[in-house]
Structures are given as structure tokens and as C-alpha cells.
């Protein structure tokens, strides 16, 4: 059995967002086809997620919010905001996306795999506790973190978010929580406009949020400098027991929604830094959860490079 779990389900393709929408089923179709043609596909442990228990969702999102999403899908609504499109199946598919994140926690904590990649949609890191936005319905990485805390008694979790857009929803879910260290590197200014360097947490959580708002044009070298010189020392000081990655690949130089210049090799280098930290502090326990990435070829090749590092 491979030490790297790979979560995917064909039902993720049923979340229909309509013609021209960047967060479309073809993202996962192309990614899966690409990986199937590589030598690493057979090396992965292929796992199928289950629908997430609603009680796990409610650790992050209030019950009335969950019901509102369910009713909007049932009643034929198409927009939760100007960017966040839904269809009749979207509620169930969002539960299945969160389910992969939770199942991956069990697989890693149970020793079935050392680490896991969740190839899921819809993404999650923009979803506020009571607001859907930025293509996101439920905050998959936040749900995973809460589950690790409550079900597996993990005391200290580090979330690294390298999606090109700041994960406002994840930051806000743990902004006053000293046990979850949220780190984001993102293009600024860019949607959603949050993630300033002075946003460092509040109350007991002050200092447990670390943002690196970065100008357009940053490349592999500049990203890696931040990872090696700033992020790695901060993680070492925090000493986490589990690592989670909000793995968006839209900082790629070919991505249509941003203006960064990261390559597949750059994502591999960032992965290596996080993987080594997970081995140093977490017995290699880490889960990466797909967020953005909207150029089909760039996304597929970047995930391949990410997985190659995890398999080493």
C-alpha cells in the first residue's frame, strides 16, 4: 500500500457551475486523466470518500447556514453570490468534498497512509462560518482541523494556504484560536482583499495567524525564500502535531485568475518544505486539500509534481 492516499469521486463532477465558470467539472476530469497517464498513479492508494456527517460540518458552520445551503440547492437557486454557483446536486457534493477531508484524517491517523491528497470540489477556503463565497460552500480544511481536534485529540494544527487568493474563511474560523496556526501566502491586492500582514489573530489567538501578502509577479525563487526563511521557522516555533495544506495551484504563471509566476517546480519545492516539516514534527502526517487552479494543464502538472514529492 502506498504511503500517499488519493481521494476522488466521480460525483464531484455533478457540481455544475455553468458555461464559462472557472471552477468547472473539467478541472478534475483533466487532472484525473493526466495522472492516469503518469507512472505515479499506480503508486497512490486510491480511496473513495463518504458523505460528511452533518455534525462535523456544524463544528465550523452554524446549523441554519447548512440548512440554507441545502434549501437553496433544493429550491433551484443558481447563485449564492455573484461568483458562487450551485445546482440541485451541489449540497450533496459539498458534503462529499468535506467527507474526503474527514476521511483523510481517519486514514492518516489510523496509519492506512502517511499523507493524503484530496482531489475535490467545490473548494472551501473562502467559505466563512455563515457565508458562502468565492466558489466555496463548506470550508473543507477548517472542517478537517476541527475533526482532528475533537475526534483524534490533536492539540496543535498548522494550516498552510498557498492558494493565490487569501483564505478568509479559514482565517476567520480560527482567528481567536491559539491551537490552529493559519499561514497564507497570496497575491495582494486580489480577491477577497483580506490577508494583510497586520492580521495576526485576536485574543488568545493573537500570533496564530501569519499572512504574506505578495505583489503580482512573484516567482518560484521568491515563494521559496518566504517558505524557507519565514514560514519554516514559524512552524518550527509552533511545533504542530499535524499539517494541513490548502493546496490551490492558481499561483501558476499560466493561471487565468491571477498574476503570479510560480511553476510546477515551484509547487514541488514548497511541498518539500512542508513535507519535511511534517516529518520533523508530525511523524509525516499531512493532508493537502485542493482549492483553486483554473488552467487545466497547469493544475494537472502542478498536482503531479506535488504528489511526486509526497511519494518520495
C-alpha positions as CSV (number, residue, x, y, z in Angstrom):
1,X,0.0,0.0,0.0
2,X,1.3,3.5,-0.9
3,X,2.1,5.9,1.8
4,X,0.1,8.6,-0.1
5,X,-3.7,8.4,-0.2
6,X,-5.6,9.9,-3.2
7,X,-9.2,10.9,-2.7
8,X,-11.6,11.3,-5.6
9,X,-15.2,10.6,-6.5
10,X,-16.9,10.8,-9.9
11,X,-19.8,12.6,-8.2
12,X,-17.6,15.7,-7.8
13,X,-18.3,16.2,-11.5
14,X,-22.1,16.7,-10.7
15,X,-21.5,20.1,-9.2
16,X,-22.4,22.1,-12.3
17,X,-21.4,25.7,-12.4
18,X,-22.4,26.6,-16.0
19,X,-20.6,27.7,-19.2
20,X,-17.6,29.9,-18.7
21,X,-17.3,29.4,-14.9
22,X,-13.6,28.8,-14.0
23,X,-14.5,26.3,-11.2
24,X,-15.8,23.7,-13.5
25,X,-16.0,19.8,-13.6
26,X,-13.3,19.7,-16.3
27,X,-10.8,20.7,-13.7
28,X,-11.0,17.2,-12.0
29,X,-11.7,15.4,-15.3
30,X,-8.4,16.7,-16.8
31,X,-6.5,16.2,-13.6
32,X,-7.6,12.6,-13.3
33,X,-6.8,11.8,-16.9
34,X,-3.4,13.4,-16.6
35,X,-2.5,11.4,-13.5
36,X,-3.7,8.2,-15.0
37,X,-1.1,8.6,-17.8
38,X,1.8,9.0,-15.3
39,X,3.9,6.4,-13.6
40,X,2.8,7.6,-10.2
41,X,-0.9,6.9,-10.5
42,X,-0.5,3.2,-9.6
43,X,1.7,4.2,-6.6
44,X,-1.1,6.0,-4.9
45,X,-3.6,4.5,-2.5
46,X,-6.9,5.3,-4.2
47,X,-9.6,6.0,-1.6
48,X,-13.3,6.9,-2.1
49,X,-14.8,9.4,0.3
50,X,-18.2,9.2,2.1
51,X,-20.7,12.0,2.7
52,X,-19.6,14.0,5.7
53,X,-21.6,13.7,8.9
54,X,-23.5,16.9,9.4
55,X,-22.3,17.2,12.9
56,X,-18.7,17.6,11.6
57,X,-19.9,20.4,9.3
58,X,-21.6,22.1,12.2
59,X,-18.3,22.3,14.1
60,X,-17.5,25.1,11.6
61,X,-20.8,26.3,10.1
62,X,-24.0,27.0,12.2
63,X,-27.0,24.8,11.6
64,X,-29.1,27.4,9.9
65,X,-26.3,28.1,7.4
66,X,-26.1,24.4,6.5
67,X,-29.9,24.3,6.1
68,X,-29.9,27.5,3.9
69,X,-27.4,25.8,1.5
70,X,-29.5,22.7,1.4
71,X,-32.7,24.6,0.7
72,X,-31.1,26.8,-1.9
73,X,-30.0,23.7,-3.9
74,X,-33.3,22.0,-3.4
75,X,-35.3,25.1,-4.4
76,X,-33.5,25.6,-7.7
77,X,-31.4,28.6,-6.8
78,X,-28.3,29.1,-9.0
79,X,-26.3,31.8,-7.3
80,X,-25.3,32.1,-3.6
81,X,-23.4,35.2,-4.6
82,X,-22.2,36.6,-8.0
83,X,-19.3,34.1,-8.1
84,X,-20.7,31.1,-6.2
85,X,-22.9,29.0,-8.5
86,X,-24.9,26.0,-7.4
87,X,-27.1,23.3,-8.9
88,X,-29.6,20.8,-7.4
89,X,-26.7,18.4,-6.5
90,X,-24.3,20.9,-5.1
91,X,-25.3,20.5,-1.4
92,X,-24.7,16.7,-1.5
93,X,-21.4,17.2,-3.5
94,X,-20.2,19.8,-1.0
95,X,-20.9,17.2,1.8
96,X,-18.9,14.7,-0.2
97,X,-16.0,17.2,-0.5
98,X,-15.9,17.7,3.2
99,X,-16.2,14.0,3.6
100,X,-12.9,13.4,1.8
101,X,-11.2,15.8,4.2
102,X,-12.6,14.0,7.2
103,X,-12.0,10.5,5.8
104,X,-8.4,11.5,5.1
105,X,-7.9,12.4,8.7
106,X,-9.0,8.9,9.7
107,X,-6.8,7.3,7.1
108,X,-3.7,9.2,8.2
109,X,-4.4,8.9,11.9
110,X,-5.2,5.2,11.6
111,X,-1.9,4.6,9.8
112,X,-3.6,3.5,6.5
113,X,-1.5,6.2,4.7
114,X,1.2,8.6,5.9
115,X,-0.3,11.6,3.9
116,X,-3.2,12.2,1.6
117,X,-4.3,14.5,-1.3
118,X,-8.0,15.3,-1.6
119,X,-8.9,15.9,-5.3
120,X,-12.2,17.5,-4.5
121,X,-14.7,20.2,-5.5
122,X,-16.2,22.6,-4.6
123,X,-13.2,24.2,-2.9
124,X,-13.6,25.6,0.6
125,X,-11.2,28.1,2.0
126,X,-13.3,31.2,1.2
127,X,-16.4,29.8,3.0
128,X,-17.0,31.9,6.1
129,X,-18.8,30.2,9.0
130,X,-22.1,31.8,7.9
131,X,-21.4,32.9,4.3
132,X,-20.7,31.1,1.0
133,X,-18.3,33.0,-1.3
134,X,-15.5,32.6,-3.8
135,X,-16.9,29.3,-5.3
136,X,-16.9,27.8,-1.8
137,X,-19.8,26.3,0.2
138,X,-18.3,24.5,3.2
139,X,-14.8,25.1,4.5
140,X,-13.2,21.7,3.9
141,X,-9.8,22.4,5.6
142,X,-11.4,24.0,8.6
143,X,-13.7,21.0,9.0
144,X,-10.7,18.7,8.9
145,X,-8.9,20.7,11.5
146,X,-11.9,20.7,13.9
147,X,-12.3,17.0,13.3
148,X,-8.7,16.3,14.1
149,X,-9.1,18.3,17.4
150,X,-12.4,16.8,18.5
151,X,-12.2,13.2,17.2
152,X,-8.4,12.5,17.2
153,X,-7.3,14.8,20.1
154,X,-4.7,16.6,18.1
155,X,-3.8,19.7,20.1
156,X,-1.8,21.8,17.6
157,X,-2.5,22.0,13.9
158,X,-0.8,24.1,11.2
159,X,-2.7,25.1,8.1
160,X,-0.6,26.3,5.2
161,X,-2.6,28.0,2.4
162,X,-0.7,28.6,-0.8
163,X,-3.7,29.3,-3.0
164,X,-3.1,32.6,-4.8
165,X,-6.2,34.0,-3.1
166,X,-6.3,34.6,0.7
167,X,-8.3,32.0,2.6
168,X,-10.5,34.5,4.5
169,X,-12.9,31.8,5.7
170,X,-10.2,29.6,7.2
171,X,-8.5,32.6,8.9
172,X,-11.8,33.7,10.4
173,X,-12.7,30.2,11.6
174,X,-9.6,30.2,13.8
175,X,-8.8,33.8,14.3
176,X,-9.0,33.6,18.1
177,X,-7.8,30.0,18.4
178,X,-4.2,29.6,19.6
179,X,-4.2,25.9,18.7
180,X,-4.5,26.3,14.9
181,X,-1.7,28.2,13.2
182,X,-3.0,29.6,9.9
183,X,-0.4,30.7,7.4
184,X,-1.2,32.2,4.0
185,X,0.9,33.4,1.1
186,X,-1.2,35.1,-1.6
187,X,-1.3,37.7,-4.2
188,X,-2.3,41.1,-2.9
189,X,-4.3,43.1,-3.8
190,X,-6.6,40.4,-5.2
191,X,-9.9,38.8,-4.2
192,X,-11.1,38.7,-1.5
193,X,-8.9,41.7,-0.3
194,X,-8.1,40.2,3.1
195,X,-4.9,38.8,4.5
196,X,-2.9,41.8,5.3
197,X,0.4,41.3,7.2
198,X,-1.1,43.0,10.3
199,X,-3.9,40.4,10.5
200,X,-2.3,38.2,13.2
201,X,-5.2,36.8,15.2
202,X,-7.0,38.2,18.2
203,X,-7.5,37.4,21.8
204,X,-5.9,34.1,22.7
205,X,-5.3,33.5,19.0
206,X,-3.0,36.6,18.6
207,X,0.1,35.5,16.8
208,X,-1.5,32.3,15.4
209,X,-2.2,33.9,12.0
210,X,0.6,34.7,9.7
211,X,0.0,36.4,6.3
212,X,2.3,37.0,3.4
213,X,0.5,39.4,1.1
214,X,2.7,39.4,-2.0
215,X,2.8,41.5,-5.2
216,X,1.9,40.3,-8.6
217,X,4.8,38.6,-10.4
218,X,6.3,36.6,-7.6
219,X,8.1,33.5,-8.9
220,X,9.5,30.2,-7.6
221,X,12.5,31.8,-6.0
222,X,10.6,34.4,-4.1
223,X,8.0,31.9,-2.9
224,X,10.7,29.5,-1.8
225,X,12.6,32.3,0.1
226,X,9.4,33.0,2.1
227,X,8.9,29.3,2.8
228,X,12.5,28.7,3.9
229,X,13.2,32.0,5.7
230,X,9.8,32.8,7.2
231,X,7.3,30.0,7.1
232,X,9.5,27.1,8.2
233,X,11.0,28.9,11.2
234,X,7.5,30.0,12.3
235,X,6.2,26.4,12.0
236,X,9.1,25.1,14.0
237,X,8.4,27.6,16.7
238,X,4.8,26.5,16.8
239,X,5.7,22.7,16.8
240,X,2.4,21.3,15.2
241,X,1.2,17.8,15.6
242,X,-0.5,17.7,12.1
243,X,0.0,19.7,8.9
244,X,-2.9,20.7,6.5
245,X,-2.4,22.4,3.2
246,X,-5.0,24.4,1.4
247,X,-3.4,23.4,-1.9
248,X,-4.5,25.9,-4.5
249,X,-2.4,25.9,-7.7
250,X,-3.6,29.2,-9.1
251,X,-0.4,31.0,-8.4
252,X,0.9,29.2,-11.5
253,X,2.2,31.5,-14.2
254,X,-0.5,30.2,-16.7
255,X,-3.5,30.6,-14.4
256,X,-6.2,33.0,-15.8
257,X,-7.4,34.4,-12.4
258,X,-4.1,35.7,-11.0
259,X,-0.7,37.2,-11.9
260,X,1.9,35.1,-10.2
261,X,4.8,33.3,-11.9
262,X,5.1,30.0,-10.0
263,X,5.8,26.9,-12.0
264,X,5.2,23.2,-11.3
265,X,8.8,23.0,-9.9
266,X,7.9,25.8,-7.5
267,X,5.0,23.9,-6.1
268,X,7.2,20.9,-5.7
269,X,9.8,23.0,-3.8
270,X,7.1,24.3,-1.4
271,X,5.7,20.8,-1.0
272,X,9.1,19.6,0.0
273,X,9.4,22.3,2.7
274,X,6.0,21.3,4.2
275,X,6.7,17.6,3.9
276,X,10.0,17.9,5.7
277,X,8.3,19.9,8.5
278,X,5.6,17.3,8.8
279,X,8.3,14.6,9.2
280,X,10.1,16.7,11.7
281,X,7.1,17.4,13.9
282,X,4.2,15.3,12.9
283,X,5.5,11.8,12.0
284,X,4.9,12.8,8.4
285,X,1.2,13.3,9.0
286,X,-0.2,15.8,6.5
287,X,-3.2,16.2,4.2
288,X,-3.4,18.5,1.2
289,X,-6.9,19.6,0.1
290,X,-7.4,21.0,-3.4
291,X,-8.6,24.6,-3.6
292,X,-8.0,26.7,-6.8
293,X,-6.2,26.2,-10.0
294,X,-8.0,27.1,-13.2
295,X,-5.7,26.4,-16.1
296,X,-6.3,22.7,-16.8
297,X,-2.8,21.7,-17.8
298,X,-1.1,23.9,-15.2
299,X,-3.3,22.4,-12.5
300,X,-2.7,18.8,-13.6
301,X,1.0,19.2,-13.9
302,X,1.3,21.0,-10.6
303,X,-0.6,18.3,-8.7
304,X,1.6,15.7,-10.3
305,X,4.7,17.4,-9.1
306,X,3.1,17.8,-5.6
307,X,2.3,14.1,-5.4
308,X,5.8,13.1,-6.7
309,X,7.3,14.9,-3.7
310,X,4.9,13.3,-1.2
311,X,5.7,9.8,-2.6
312,X,9.5,10.2,-2.0
